[in-house]
Each structure stands twice: as structure tokens, then as C-alpha cells.
Amino acid sequence: MAEFLAICEYLSVTPKDFFDNDNPNPPLVRDTIDKLKTLPENDLLLILTMINRLQSK
């Protein structure tokens, strides 16, 4: 188990991220989420609008 945790640390991913096949870039997603948590609601709504627009292409 120690070796697995060392691999996760080396890759900058959590054990959960390691097994998440739907997330192609866990460190970037985690960093983005951490920063989103600090934003006020109106900024979050703006970002959500942009994400929805990008996904509809």
C-alpha cells in the first residue's frame, strides 16, 4: 500500500483520482475546483454559463 501511495504522490493524484477513468487530468481538475470554491456565486454562474456553452459545441 505504501508503494501505491508513493506512486499517487509522484503523479500528483489522490488514490480516488488514480482510479477515476473519466478524469483525464486529475491535478488540473482538482486545482480548478479548489479555485472555484473561492469565487462568489455570480462568478460561479458566469463560469458555469461558459462551460455549458463550450460543451454545446
Contacts in CASP RR format, 6 or more apart in sequence:
PFRMAT RR
TARGET T0000
AUTHOR 0000-0000-0000
METHOD contacts of the structure
MODEL  1
MAEFLAICEYLSVTPKDFFDNDNPNPPLVRDTIDKLKTLPENDLLLILTM
INRLQSK
4 15 0 8 1.000
4 18 0 8 1.000
5 15 0 8 1.000
7 18 0 8 1.000
8 14 0 8 1.000
8 15 0 8 1.000
8 17 0 8 1.000
8 18 0 8 1.000
11 18 0 8 1.000
12 26 0 8 1.000
12 27 0 8 1.000
13 26 0 8 1.000
13 27 0 8 1.000
14 26 0 8 1.000
14 30 0 8 1.000
17 23 0 8 1.000
17 26 0 8 1.000
17 30 0 8 1.000
18 26 0 8 1.000
20 26 0 8 1.000
23 29 0 8 1.000
36 44 0 8 1.000
36 47 0 8 1.000
39 47 0 8 1.000
END
